[in-house]
Amino acid sequence: MKTAYYILLFLLSTSLCTSCKEKQKESRSVSEESSKIEPQKTKVIFDTDANNELDDQHAMAYMLFNGDVFDVRGITVNATYNGGGIQGHYDEAERVLQLSNLKDSIPLLDGANGNFKEIVEDFDPSNYDGNEGVDFILEETKKDSIIIVAVGKLTNIALALKRDPSFAERTKIVWLGSNYPEPGEYNQDNDTISMNYVLNSKIPFEMVTVRYGKPSGTDAVAVTQTEVNSRMPGLGPKAKESITGRHGGTFENFGDYSISLFEHIHYHTDPPSRPLFDMVALAILKDNSWGDQKSIPAPILINNEWMERPANQRKIIVWENFDKEKILADFYETMENPLLVSATQ
């Protein structure tokens, strides 16, 4: 009887050990599978006046080279007064896509050439200035949860709200613009009426401030021409097809094109530097610790003065106090080790 008893104990202990090992193996397998799951990418449409100066191009390259962070569903362009007509903005955005070997792989569409007031005076929902880009924004945001990163005037966004008010319920806008609480910023001045229209809507809205000459805005996230000449040569993927730059010359990578852009820009500082305004709007989406954000009742700009509306139930987010060192360190790291976003068409 004792022998049978010990045999039974042995079989039970063996069974328990086997069961434990199987559970440990299963646990490791689940853990290994979990580690293979890719982090969720931020889905974006980039709305840009790409031919205005040089920050749009650097923002585009930063976005396109952060393929582990951004899922770029498309790029729409609009025209502002320093960049010429809509075709010039389209062409410049296309150059950056070509340098990234993504031309014809990421949708690129024309948005508004004129301003909001002009376009809506006799608005035809089936045929209006900017309808190609605006309708693309509307349709893409119906398919998925997408953030619109707008770095020019807000005409395309206001038109999207005019065309389909339900647009406000399915996306949010991260806008590079405004000297708030002071007036006088390029993007807002290009189409103040569209900005006020968006501020008076219900769409979630985040304002990434510019604040010329102030350390609290994106104007402070600047790089010198000397720094660019030293750090940017040859950076980015080698283009399968070279481009002719907007100032002439032939380029096979974005880094060399960056140097050309900095050679053909006006400087107002000593040493010569230019802010990478638009790139910051993407950087704070990548890491929101690189800036401070606060919620305020949505103000409005009247006669070029910001009017506070403390009783306004509509709230917006204001971004300020950006970490220049960390943002620029990440910019150069991205340029040196680009990981291209995936094609979407």
JOSUL-V151616 format. One record per pair of residues at least 12 apart in sequence whose C-alpha atoms are under 7 Angstrom apart, sorted by the first residue. I is the first residue (numbers start at 1). J is the second residue. D is the distance in whole Angstrom. If there is no record, write none. Layout:
i={I	I}
j={J	J}
d={D	D}
This chain:
i={41	41	41	41	42	42	42	43	43	43	43	43	43	44	44	44	44	44	44	44	44	45	45	45	45	45	45	45	46	46	46	46	46	46	47	47	47	47	47	47	48	48	48	48	48	48	49	49	49	49	49	49	50	50	50	50	51	51	51	51	52	52	52	54	55	55	55	55	56	57	58	59	59	61	62	62	62	63	64	64	65	65	65	65	65	66	66	66	66	66	67	67	67	67	68	69	70	71	72	73	73	74	74	74	75	75	75	76	76	76	76	76	77	77	77	77	77	78	78	78	78	79	79	80	85	86	86	90	95	98	99	99	99	99	99	100	100	101	101	102	105	105	105	106	106	106	109	109	110	110	110	111	111	111	111	111	111	112	112	112	112	113	113	115	115	116	116	116	116	117	125	134	134	134	138	138	141	141	145	145	146	147	147	147	148	148	148	149	149	149	150	150	150	150	151	151	151	151	152	153	153	153	153	154	154	154	155	155	158	158	158	168	168	169	172	172	172	173	173	173	174	174	174	174	175	175	175	176	176	176	176	176	177	177	177	177	178	178	178	179	179	179	179	180	181	182	183	183	183	196	196	199	199	204	205	205	206	206	206	207	207	207	208	208	208	208	209	209	210	216	216	216	217	217	217	218	218	218	219	219	220	221	221	221	221	222	222	222	222	223	223	223	224	224	224	224	225	225	225	228	229	232	232	232	233	233	234	234	234	235	235	235	235	235	236	236	236	236	236	236	237	238	238	239	239	283	290	290	290	291	291	291	291	291	292	292	292	292	293	293	293	293	294	294	294	295	295	295	295	296	296	296	297	297	297	297	297	297	297	298	298	298	298}
j={68	69	70	71	69	70	71	70	71	72	73	146	147	70	71	72	73	146	147	148	149	72	73	74	75	147	148	149	74	75	76	148	149	150	75	76	77	149	150	151	76	77	78	150	151	152	77	78	79	80	89	152	77	89	92	93	83	88	89	92	80	82	83	261	276	277	278	279	278	96	279	278	279	96	279	331	334	282	340	341	334	338	339	340	341	334	338	339	340	341	339	340	341	342	339	286	341	341	341	106	344	106	107	108	107	108	109	108	109	110	111	133	89	90	109	110	111	110	111	112	113	112	113	190	113	110	113	110	243	239	239	242	252	253	254	237	239	239	240	343	343	344	345	343	344	345	132	133	130	132	133	130	131	132	133	134	156	129	130	155	156	129	130	155	191	155	191	193	194	193	163	156	159	160	160	167	170	171	170	171	171	171	172	173	172	173	174	173	174	175	173	174	175	176	175	176	177	278	187	187	188	190	191	191	194	195	191	194	194	197	198	202	203	203	203	204	205	204	205	206	205	206	207	281	206	207	208	207	208	209	278	281	207	208	209	210	209	210	211	209	210	211	212	209	306	306	304	305	306	300	301	298	300	316	316	317	316	317	318	317	318	319	281	318	319	320	319	320	277	320	321	322	320	321	322	277	280	322	275	277	275	275	276	277	324	273	274	275	276	273	274	275	271	272	273	274	262	272	273	259	259	255	256	259	255	256	253	255	256	253	254	255	335	336	253	254	255	335	336	338	253	252	253	252	253	327	322	323	327	319	320	321	322	323	319	320	321	322	317	318	319	320	317	318	319	315	316	317	318	315	316	317	309	310	312	313	314	315	316	312	314	315	316}
d={7	5	5	6	6	5	6	6	5	6	7	5	6	7	6	5	6	5	5	6	7	6	6	5	6	6	5	6	7	5	6	6	5	6	6	5	6	6	5	6	6	5	6	6	5	5	6	5	6	6	6	5	7	5	6	6	5	6	5	6	7	5	4	6	5	6	6	7	6	7	6	6	4	7	7	7	7	7	6	5	6	5	5	5	6	7	7	6	6	6	5	5	4	7	7	7	7	6	7	7	6	6	5	6	6	5	6	6	5	6	6	6	6	6	6	5	5	7	5	5	6	7	5	6	7	7	5	7	6	7	5	7	6	6	6	6	6	6	6	7	5	6	5	6	6	6	6	5	6	6	5	4	7	6	4	6	6	5	4	7	6	7	7	6	6	5	7	7	6	7	6	6	7	6	7	7	7	7	7	6	6	6	5	6	6	5	6	6	5	6	7	6	5	6	6	5	7	6	5	5	6	6	6	7	6	6	7	5	5	6	6	6	4	7	6	5	6	6	5	6	6	5	6	7	6	5	6	6	5	6	6	6	7	6	6	6	5	6	7	6	5	4	7	7	6	7	6	6	7	6	7	6	7	7	5	6	6	5	6	6	5	6	6	6	5	7	6	6	7	5	4	7	5	6	7	5	7	7	5	6	7	5	6	7	5	6	5	4	6	5	6	6	7	6	4	6	6	6	6	6	6	5	7	7	5	5	6	5	6	6	6	4	6	6	6	6	6	6	7	6	6	6	5	5	6	7	6	5	7	6	6	5	4	6	6	5	6	7	6	6	4	6	6	5	7	6	6	5	6	5	6	6	6	6	5	6	6	4	6	7	6	5	6}
